[in-house]
């Protein structure tokens, strides 16, 4: 799988963590840990979601002591 694939989002901090946009259902969410560069990762998520024609809402938060982005599919 390529990092720039429209159907795939991969984490630079956690290479084994990825999202397949076509399986991401409306109303569902995922937590995207970002130890560094959360702003850049948020922009990347928004860019990839737009290319995959998926509308998302993103909020920076901490879960179980880990900083990251909570991403909801809203369309």
C-alpha angles and dihedrals in degrees: 000000000000122000090229096050110133090225096051137066117187129189119237090204095046109029093186091058117088142151126221104208097206089060094048103102128208111268094023126111142194135202114235111197113217115182090176137014098021092164092054092046091050090053090048092051091050092047094049093044090052092050089050090048092242121137115216141177117214130198128181110230145144121247123184089348094306122116115225150122124282107211123195126189106228106177 
